Amino acid sequence: MLLNPEIAALAISSRSVLVAINVLPSQDKAMKEKARADVSVLEQALESYRLDMFAFPPTEAGLQALVTPPAGAQVDRYREGGYIRRLPKDPWGNPYQYRAPGVRGAIDIFSFGADGREGGEGKDADIGNWS
């Protein structure tokens, strides 16, 4: 049985919409999980830094302090090779944020979420070591 080309196109379009509806929430969830995993790795690296240097790096040094010693750091205490090989970007291609002292804890490590701006809800919500 041959289908009218317009009916066939409509059937394909309908299936595409159904696939998109089912896949997009899974993709958003996967991206949030990736951000949470990255934040956890960064938190562990910062804890190792703190144990060696007796303090977390200052906010101004940022997460880059995990890769290269910040200005004024005791280089003899700094771990050879750093605390992380390279800094990851969040799943949306933005750098992770760092504050010490943190607003929500001793340190805050976070992604601004899908919108790349502080705050937000749903897929735009910040994802940090507090969530």
MOGIUR-V158140 format. One record per helix or strand of 3 or more residues. SS is the DSSP state (hx for helix, st for strand). FROM is the first residue (numbers start at 1). TO is the last residue. If there is no record, write none. Layout:
# MOGIUR-V158140
ss=SS from=FROM to=TO
ss=SS from=FROM to=TO
This chain:
# MOGIUR-V158140
ss=hx from=5 to=53
ss=hx from=62 to=66
ss=st from=97 to=100
ss=st from=107 to=111
ss=hx from=122 to=124
